Amino acid sequence: MQFKCSPNLLKSAVVVLASVNLPAHAQESAVTAPGFGSPDTVENLIIDDRLAVPSLSEGIDLQPWFDWKDELEATTGFSFGIDYTALGFASTSDADIHKSSGGIARFFGSWSLVNRGTPEDGALVFKVEKRNRYSQIPPGGWGLGALGYVGVIGGPFSDQEGRWTNLYWRQRFNQGRSTVIAGYLDVTDYVDTFVGGSPWTGFTNLVFSTGSAAVFLPNDATLGIAGATMLGENFYVIGGITNAYSDPTHPFDDSFDRLFNDGEHFKSIEIGWTASQGRIYNDNTHITLWHVDESIKAGTQDGWGIAFSHVRQFGDWTPFIRGGWTDEGGSLLQKSVSVGFLYSVHDRGDQFGLGLNWGQVNEATFLPGLDDQYTMEAYYRAQITPQIAVTPSVEYVHNPALSTVDDDFWLFGLRARIAL
């Protein structure tokens, strides 16, 4: 399959997407209602951090800082967050490298410049990061690079140093039921999202996140446009088109040339059901179709696939079943199924997660005849104070497909995040 994108096509896409909505929590207020997409979307992240419920203590009195941030948002429309997350692992593998760790500092924000204070506001959204490794290999490259595991563990934790993740315009329409985003996007903000799939606050393994490791994922800070709509009270649709290949450390170098001239695109469309717009995180069933073009520059093939997800909350329990299938396309797995649950000890606070995955390695990306992989991950996120969360975790991998020294191994992890 080949798909070429012209400027006229993008102009048409803008017109179409201007009438659609990326699904959101109910637009109750700017404080209590996140916007569309995953928990890692900038505006969702700001709100979730503001409403975190501590399990042990109130921590250091930072109320003057947050009062100042609230006043800044009220007077100028500018809201922002700062966080730092550290992640480390130790492995029982017989591979040469037994440990991996890294840290990420982020500055992110949203500046409402049009129709501020209304459901139809427009805002400039940004996120910049500094990613550093503490060890020889950072967590994001450790699984595939040293452990022989066809997968990604702690994917964002790399040694890229300074880089962009988001820089786009977000415009709502239709009394908050319609939204368009255009600019430098992170496709994991809107493609096959999952409430437990954040490597900052939930599962660290990609098999429990976007596409269950069976979807091609462009680097974030990739140029494009996306939008969606609620179709009545329960159904919604999301669609987007972006560059398939980008360099987030230099996102402005050739992004327009690749988008308009090279025909190297990642396209997706998702159709889903939710109990209500305000319950889209917790009660959600969807199917996502995607396609990626061949790239001569990157030396990769085209391909397409399907991802599916069913998540339903019952009181404090949120069971899920997710998975994907792909035909070539450069993904890690060609078939993948994940099942598990989340248990919320405190609303917006402590959380326990358990996931199990079966994955079949993508033969077009690697080699035919490799063993199927089995992965387990469990974590407990303790929201120590409103600003500090500590998350120990354990993972078990059976049949790491590329390993020559292990039939299985355990990973013991510790993640700490401070958000201001």
C-alpha positions, 0 to 999 in steps of 0.5 A: 500500500502506498499513500502520497500526501499533497498540500491540497490533501492536507488542506482538505484534512484540516477542513474535515478534522475541524468538525471532529473531536478528540474524545475527552473527559466531560468538560466539567471545568478546566481543573477537573476535566482532562482533555483528549487522549492518553494520560501523558497528553500535556493538558491531562498531565497537568490536571492529573498532577494537580489532583494527585491524592497522597497515601502517607503525608501532605509533604512539604508545603508548596501551596504558595507555588501552586497558588501562583501557578493557579493565578498565572493560569487565571490571568494569562491562560498559561498553565505548565508543569515540571517533573523529573522521573528516574528509572532503574532496573536490575536483571537476573539475565546471564547477559553481560549488562545486568543493570540499566538506569536513566532519568528525564526532566520535562517542562510542559505547558498549555497557553490558551490564547483563543476563547479562553475560559470557554469550551471552544478555546484554542491553545498552544501546547508544548513539551521539551525534555532532557533525557540522560542515561545513568548506566552504560545502556539506558533502559529504552535500549536495554531490552533489545540491545543487551537482553535479547528481548524483542521489546521495549522496557522504559522506552522514553528513558534514553540518552538523547539529551535535549529534545522536543516532544510536543509543539502544536495548536489545539483547537476545540469546537462544538462546545468542547466536543470537537478538537483538532491538533496540528503541529509537532505531535506524539502519536502515542497521545491519541493512537490506541491509548490506555489508562495504564500504558504510561511509562511515567505512571503505569506499566513500563513495558511497551506490550502494555502500552500503545499497540501492544508492541505490534504497531509501528510508532513514529518518533514523537515530535513528528509533524502532522494533524489529528482530530476526532469526534464523539458520534452521539453519546457513546461512540467516537472516531479518531484519525491522524496523519503524521511524518513516519520518521523524524529526529526529535533532537532536530525536529525542524530540519526536514519535517516539512519536506518529508511530510509534503514531498517524500510521502513517508507517512503514518496514518491511523483511524480509530473507532470506539465506544465509551460509557460517556465522554467523561469515562473514556479513560476507564470504560473504553472499547476500540479498534485502531487501523494504521498504515506506514509508508516505505521510507528510502531514507530510513531503509524501512518497508511499508505495512499496516495493522490492527490494534484492539482494546477493551477496558472497563472499570468496576469500582476500584478494579479495571480489567483490560484485554488489548492486542494487535496484529500487523503485516510487516510495517517495522513493528517489533511483534506481528501478533500480541495479546495482553490481559491484566488489571489495575487496582486503585487503592486511592482515587488518583493515588496509589495503584497496583497493576498486573499484566500478562502478554503473549507476543509473536515476533515480527518476521519481516523485522527480524528473522522467521522461526523465532520463539514466541515471547511471554511477558509479565509485569507487576507494579505498585505506584505509591503516591507518597505526597501530592508531588512524589510517587515511588513505583517498584516493579517486577517483570518476568520474560520467558523465551527472549527471542534473540537471547543466546544465553537465557531461556528466561529472566527477571527484572526488578525495577524502581521508578521515582517521579517528582512533579511540580 
